[in-house]
Amino acid sequence: MRIESINLPFQRSFYDAMKTDLGTLQKEIFILFLYGIATPKGTRMINKYRTEKIKPLTDDTN
């Protein structure tokens, strides 16, 4: 199932029907996969991480 969900967006007929870019599509498919294997605690964590703001990466080496 996981392998097919990775390959599905690359099928032209599927991709043409979607109105989003490939990266967003793969991300959403992966999130659905995570929900499918997550425990109730894992589901809460997924929801928490999805609502948090992403902090920009900084280069602290300078």
N, C-alpha and C positions, 0 to 999 in steps of 0.2 A: 504494500500500500504506500509506504513512504517513498520508495523508488519511483512509483508511478506518479505520485503527486509532485515529485521533482521534475519529471519529464513532461508532464501534461502542459505546462505553459509554453513549452517549446514547439508544440504542435500548432501549426499555422492557423487552423480553423478555430482552435480554442483561444489563441492569443488575439486574433482579429476580433473576436466577439467581446473581449475585455477592453475597457476604456481606461487602462492604467498601464504604467510602465512595468517591465519585467521584474525589476528589483522589488517594487512594492508588492507585486503579485506573489513572488517567492516568499517574502517576509510574512504575508498573511497566511499562506499555505503552511509555513513552518509553525506559526502561532497556533493554528488549528490542530496541527500534529501534537504540539506540546500540551494543549488542553486535553487531547485524547489520552495521553499517557500520564497526566498529572494526578496526584492524590488531591483531596480537598485542600490540604495545606499548600500544595504546589499551585493549585488554581488561584488561591489567594495571593501567592507570591507573584505569579504571572500578572495578575490584575494590578498589583502594587507597582511592579516595575514598568508596566505599560503606561501608567498614569504619571510617573515621575518625569520631571524635566531632565533631559540629557545635558550634562555639563560639558562644555567644549573642552577638548584636549588642549593642554598648554605645554609649551616647551620650557621646562624648568632648568635646562642645562646651560642657559646663557647667564 
